[in-house]
């Protein structure tokens, strides 16, 4: 160990050796960690007046990391969720350095002791059945793009595919017989199969017949025939939501994203009486507890539970003041 250990060597080894070779992290994880360290190095360049390649590991002490986290919250206006996500990436790096440079254990432990922040847990957004109908009716099915968009929206709402799973879906990922379903690889490289309804099968077959192409082609191409981008899907969704708002005013109060359509698929299953464990398998959740957010959000199930209770035997009487003077004093 030298007097000043170069941060550059440790950081490059962390990405190439730990993340890529040992953990075989997904491209999404690597991109998220990369962005975290880009922000950190730019902050260090601004605060310490050092170029990133000349920084020493000792420069990243606990007060500096705490200042960086405060910076992305206050100056960059990031939320608590983003702040905690950046801290997770930093913790992973410092845990790696603990194995490579054990002499820094005290330094590392102080950084690892920085706590995550608790955040308010808001109820998830999802679409009601009238809103679903309005959204599916929005694409112009007399055009090829409209038929593609209608099939895409219907598939997301029925299967609950993530955005990355949807845009990466290829013709060979769809099985028709026996038991029509789509196969995809989700988070953590977990593969799963999601069944298709008869109506979805009919719509999807009609689109793929029109789409033509080989088994390796993506199911939903862009106008140029390439794979749709995440921004492309969000753009077409926003366009159709704006159209649907003209016939369904409640959509004006909602921010509809591709993930909201995934939540909608889960809520449709939950309100149909499907068990939480099955919904977790359907969506590819790591834990059944993740599905708890849908139980918290649905008012329908709570109203059904309320209907099963015995009403309290309490009579309601209108309050009448016994005296005009008492009435005057009570109104003050």
C-alpha positions as CSV (number, residue, x, y, z in Angstrom):
1,X,0.0,0.0,0.0
2,X,1.4,3.4,-1.0
3,X,1.1,6.5,1.1
4,X,-1.7,7.8,-1.1
5,X,-3.7,5.1,-2.9
6,X,-5.0,6.2,-6.3
7,X,-8.7,6.3,-6.5
8,X,-8.6,5.7,-10.3
9,X,-7.1,2.2,-10.0
10,X,-9.6,1.1,-7.3
11,X,-12.6,2.5,-9.2
12,X,-11.7,1.0,-12.5
13,X,-11.1,-2.4,-10.8
14,X,-14.4,-2.1,-9.1
15,X,-16.3,-1.8,-12.4
16,X,-14.3,-4.3,-14.4
17,X,-13.5,-6.9,-11.8
18,X,-16.3,-6.7,-9.2
19,X,-19.4,-5.5,-11.2
20,X,-18.7,-7.0,-14.6
21,X,-16.7,-10.2,-13.9
22,X,-17.6,-11.3,-10.4
23,X,-21.2,-10.1,-10.1
24,X,-22.0,-9.9,-13.8
25,X,-24.2,-6.9,-13.0
26,X,-26.8,-5.9,-15.5
27,X,-26.3,-3.0,-17.9
28,X,-28.9,-1.0,-15.9
29,X,-26.9,-1.5,-12.6
30,X,-23.6,-0.5,-14.3
31,X,-25.2,2.6,-15.8
32,X,-26.7,3.6,-12.5
33,X,-23.4,3.1,-10.6
34,X,-21.5,4.9,-13.4
35,X,-23.7,8.0,-13.2
36,X,-23.3,8.1,-9.4
37,X,-19.5,8.2,-9.7
38,X,-19.7,10.8,-12.5
39,X,-21.6,13.1,-10.2
40,X,-19.2,12.3,-7.3
41,X,-16.1,13.0,-9.3
42,X,-17.5,16.3,-10.7
43,X,-18.4,17.3,-7.2
44,X,-14.9,16.5,-6.0
45,X,-13.3,18.4,-8.8
46,X,-15.4,21.5,-7.8
47,X,-14.8,21.2,-4.1
48,X,-11.2,19.8,-3.9
49,X,-9.9,21.5,-7.0
50,X,-8.4,18.2,-8.2
51,X,-8.9,16.4,-11.5
52,X,-10.6,13.0,-11.0
53,X,-7.6,11.0,-12.1
54,X,-5.4,12.6,-9.4
55,X,-7.8,12.0,-6.5
56,X,-6.7,9.7,-3.7
57,X,-9.0,7.3,-2.0
58,X,-8.4,9.1,1.3
59,X,-10.1,12.2,-0.2
60,X,-13.4,10.4,-0.1
61,X,-13.9,10.4,3.6
62,X,-17.2,10.3,5.5
63,X,-17.7,14.1,5.7
64,X,-17.0,14.5,2.0
65,X,-19.5,11.7,1.1
66,X,-22.1,13.3,3.4
67,X,-21.5,16.7,1.7
68,X,-22.0,15.1,-1.7
69,X,-25.3,13.5,-0.7
70,X,-26.4,16.8,0.7
71,X,-25.4,18.5,-2.6
72,X,-27.4,16.2,-4.8
73,X,-30.5,16.8,-2.6
74,X,-30.2,20.5,-2.1
75,X,-28.4,21.7,-5.3
76,X,-29.6,19.2,-7.8
77,X,-33.1,18.9,-6.3
78,X,-32.9,15.1,-6.2
79,X,-35.5,13.2,-4.1
80,X,-34.7,11.0,-1.1
81,X,-35.1,7.9,-3.3
82,X,-32.4,9.1,-5.7
83,X,-30.1,10.1,-2.7
84,X,-30.5,6.6,-1.3
85,X,-29.8,5.0,-4.7
86,X,-26.5,7.0,-4.9
87,X,-25.5,5.9,-1.4
88,X,-26.2,2.3,-2.3
89,X,-23.7,2.5,-5.2
90,X,-21.1,4.2,-2.9
91,X,-21.5,1.6,-0.3
92,X,-20.9,-1.2,-2.8
93,X,-17.7,0.4,-3.8
94,X,-16.4,1.0,-0.3
95,X,-17.3,-2.7,0.6
96,X,-15.1,-3.7,-2.4
97,X,-12.2,-1.6,-1.2
98,X,-12.5,-3.1,2.3
99,X,-11.4,-6.4,0.7
100,X,-8.7,-4.9,-1.5
101,X,-7.3,-2.5,1.0
102,X,-8.1,-3.7,4.6
103,X,-5.8,-1.0,6.1
104,X,-8.5,1.5,5.3
105,X,-11.1,-0.4,7.4
106,X,-11.7,2.4,9.9
107,X,-12.0,5.0,7.1
108,X,-14.5,2.7,5.2
109,X,-16.6,1.9,8.3
110,X,-17.2,5.6,8.9
111,X,-18.6,5.9,5.3
112,X,-20.6,2.7,5.6
113,X,-22.2,4.1,8.8
114,X,-23.9,6.9,6.8
115,X,-27.6,6.0,7.0
116,X,-30.2,5.9,4.3
117,X,-33.0,8.4,4.8
118,X,-36.5,7.4,5.4
119,X,-39.0,8.6,2.9
120,X,-42.7,9.1,2.7
121,X,-44.4,6.1,1.0
122,X,-47.1,7.4,-1.3
123,X,-49.9,5.3,-2.8
124,X,-49.2,3.9,-6.2
125,X,-51.1,5.2,-9.3
126,X,-53.1,2.8,-11.5
127,X,-55.9,3.1,-14.0
128,X,-59.5,2.2,-13.4
129,X,-61.4,0.1,-16.0
130,X,-63.0,3.2,-17.7
131,X,-59.6,4.8,-18.0
132,X,-58.1,1.6,-19.4
133,X,-60.9,1.5,-22.0
134,X,-60.3,5.1,-23.0
135,X,-56.6,4.6,-23.3
136,X,-57.0,1.5,-25.5
137,X,-59.4,3.3,-27.7
138,X,-57.1,6.3,-28.2
139,X,-54.7,4.9,-31.0
140,X,-55.9,5.3,-34.5
141,X,-56.3,1.7,-35.6
142,X,-56.7,2.7,-39.3
143,X,-52.9,3.3,-39.3
144,X,-50.1,0.8,-38.9
145,X,-48.6,2.9,-36.0
146,X,-51.9,3.0,-34.3
147,X,-52.4,-0.8,-34.5
148,X,-48.9,-1.3,-33.1
149,X,-49.5,1.1,-30.3
150,X,-52.9,-0.5,-29.5
151,X,-51.3,-3.9,-29.3
152,X,-48.4,-2.6,-27.2
153,X,-50.7,-0.9,-24.7
154,X,-53.0,-3.9,-24.4
155,X,-50.0,-6.2,-23.9
156,X,-48.6,-4.1,-21.1
157,X,-51.9,-3.8,-19.2
158,X,-52.5,-7.5,-19.5
159,X,-49.1,-8.9,-18.7
160,X,-47.5,-6.1,-16.6
161,X,-44.2,-6.3,-18.4
162,X,-41.5,-3.8,-17.4
163,X,-40.5,-1.2,-20.0
164,X,-37.2,-2.8,-20.7
165,X,-38.9,-6.2,-21.1
166,X,-41.4,-4.8,-23.5
167,X,-39.1,-3.1,-25.9
168,X,-36.7,-6.1,-25.9
169,X,-39.5,-8.6,-26.7
170,X,-38.9,-10.6,-29.9
171,X,-41.1,-12.8,-31.9
172,X,-39.5,-16.0,-30.6
173,X,-40.4,-14.9,-27.1
174,X,-44.0,-15.6,-27.8
175,X,-45.4,-19.2,-27.6
176,X,-48.8,-19.9,-29.0
177,X,-49.4,-23.6,-28.2
178,X,-49.9,-25.2,-25.8
179,X,-50.9,-22.3,-23.5
180,X,-50.1,-19.0,-25.2
181,X,-47.6,-17.0,-23.2
182,X,-44.7,-14.5,-23.4
183,X,-41.2,-15.2,-22.0
184,X,-38.9,-12.5,-20.8
185,X,-35.8,-11.9,-18.7
186,X,-36.4,-9.4,-15.9
187,X,-34.4,-8.0,-13.0
188,X,-31.7,-10.2,-11.7
189,X,-31.7,-12.1,-15.0
190,X,-34.7,-14.0,-13.8
191,X,-36.7,-15.6,-16.6
192,X,-40.5,-15.9,-16.4
193,X,-43.5,-16.8,-18.5
194,X,-46.7,-14.7,-18.5
195,X,-49.9,-16.2,-19.9
196,X,-52.0,-14.4,-22.5
197,X,-55.8,-14.1,-22.7
198,X,-57.6,-15.3,-25.8
199,X,-58.4,-11.7,-26.7
200,X,-54.7,-10.7,-26.4
201,X,-53.7,-13.7,-28.5
202,X,-56.1,-12.6,-31.3
203,X,-54.8,-9.0,-31.3
204,X,-51.2,-10.1,-31.0
205,X,-51.5,-12.6,-33.9
206,X,-53.1,-10.0,-36.1
207,X,-50.3,-7.5,-35.4
208,X,-47.5,-10.0,-35.9
209,X,-49.1,-11.2,-39.2
210,X,-49.0,-7.6,-40.4
211,X,-45.5,-7.0,-38.9
212,X,-44.0,-10.1,-40.7
213,X,-40.2,-10.6,-40.4
214,X,-38.0,-13.3,-38.8
215,X,-38.2,-14.8,-35.3
216,X,-35.4,-12.6,-34.2
217,X,-37.2,-9.3,-35.0
218,X,-38.6,-7.2,-32.2
219,X,-42.4,-7.3,-31.7
220,X,-42.8,-3.5,-31.6
221,X,-40.4,-1.8,-34.0
222,X,-40.0,2.0,-34.4
223,X,-40.9,3.7,-37.7
224,X,-37.5,2.8,-39.0
225,X,-37.9,-0.9,-38.1
226,X,-35.4,-0.8,-35.2
227,X,-36.1,-1.5,-31.5
228,X,-38.2,1.2,-29.8
229,X,-36.4,3.2,-27.3
230,X,-37.6,3.9,-23.7
231,X,-38.2,7.5,-24.7
232,X,-40.1,6.4,-27.8
233,X,-42.6,4.3,-25.7
234,X,-43.0,7.2,-23.2
235,X,-43.7,9.6,-26.1
236,X,-46.4,7.4,-27.7
237,X,-48.0,6.7,-24.3
238,X,-48.1,10.5,-23.5
239,X,-49.7,11.1,-26.9
240,X,-52.4,8.5,-26.4
241,X,-53.1,9.6,-22.9
242,X,-53.7,13.1,-24.1
243,X,-56.2,11.8,-26.6
244,X,-57.9,9.6,-24.0
245,X,-58.3,12.6,-21.7
246,X,-60.8,14.1,-24.1
247,X,-63.2,11.3,-23.3
248,X,-62.1,10.4,-19.8
249,X,-61.6,13.5,-17.6
250,X,-60.2,11.5,-14.6
251,X,-57.0,10.8,-16.7
252,X,-56.2,14.6,-16.5
253,X,-55.5,14.1,-12.8
254,X,-53.0,11.2,-13.3
255,X,-49.5,11.1,-14.5
256,X,-49.5,7.9,-16.6
257,X,-46.1,6.2,-17.2
258,X,-45.3,2.7,-18.5
259,X,-44.8,1.7,-14.9
260,X,-48.3,2.9,-14.0
261,X,-49.6,0.4,-16.7
262,X,-47.6,-2.3,-14.9
263,X,-49.3,-1.3,-11.6
264,X,-52.6,-1.4,-13.4
265,X,-52.0,-5.0,-14.5
266,X,-51.3,-6.0,-10.9
267,X,-54.4,-4.2,-9.6
268,X,-56.6,-5.9,-12.2
269,X,-55.3,-9.3,-10.9
270,X,-55.7,-8.3,-7.2
271,X,-59.3,-7.0,-7.7
272,X,-60.1,-10.3,-9.5
273,X,-59.2,-12.2,-6.4
274,X,-55.8,-13.5,-7.4
275,X,-53.5,-14.4,-4.5
276,X,-50.6,-12.1,-3.7
277,X,-48.0,-14.9,-4.3
278,X,-49.3,-15.5,-7.8
279,X,-49.2,-11.7,-8.6
280,X,-45.6,-11.6,-7.3
281,X,-44.7,-14.5,-9.7
282,X,-46.7,-12.8,-12.5
283,X,-44.7,-9.5,-12.2
284,X,-41.4,-11.1,-11.4
285,X,-41.1,-9.6,-7.9
286,X,-38.2,-10.8,-5.7
287,X,-40.5,-11.0,-2.7
288,X,-44.2,-11.5,-2.1
289,X,-43.9,-8.5,0.3
290,X,-43.3,-6.2,-2.6
291,X,-46.9,-6.9,-3.7
292,X,-48.1,-5.3,-0.4
293,X,-48.1,-1.9,-2.1
294,X,-51.1,-3.0,-4.2
295,X,-53.1,-4.0,-1.2
296,X,-52.4,-0.6,0.4
297,X,-53.6,1.2,-2.8
298,X,-56.9,-0.5,-3.6
299,X,-60.0,1.0,-2.0
300,X,-62.2,-1.7,-3.6
301,X,-60.9,-4.5,-1.3
302,X,-61.1,-2.3,1.7
303,X,-64.8,-1.4,0.9
304,X,-65.6,-5.1,0.5
305,X,-64.0,-5.8,3.9
306,X,-66.0,-2.9,5.4
307,X,-69.2,-4.4,3.9
308,X,-68.6,-7.6,5.8
309,X,-68.4,-5.9,9.2
310,X,-71.4,-5.4,11.5
311,X,-72.5,-1.7,11.7
312,X,-72.3,-0.1,15.1
313,X,-75.7,0.3,16.8
314,X,-75.6,4.0,17.1
315,X,-78.5,6.3,16.3
316,X,-77.8,9.7,14.8
317,X,-79.7,12.7,16.3
318,X,-79.6,16.3,15.2
319,X,-78.0,18.6,17.7
320,X,-80.3,21.2,19.0
321,X,-79.0,23.8,21.5
322,X,-81.1,24.1,24.6
323,X,-80.9,27.8,24.8
324,X,-80.3,30.7,22.4
325,X,-77.6,32.1,24.6
326,X,-75.7,28.8,24.8
327,X,-76.1,28.5,21.0
328,X,-74.5,32.0,20.6
329,X,-71.6,31.0,22.9
330,X,-71.0,27.7,21.1
331,X,-70.8,29.5,17.8
332,X,-67.9,31.8,18.9
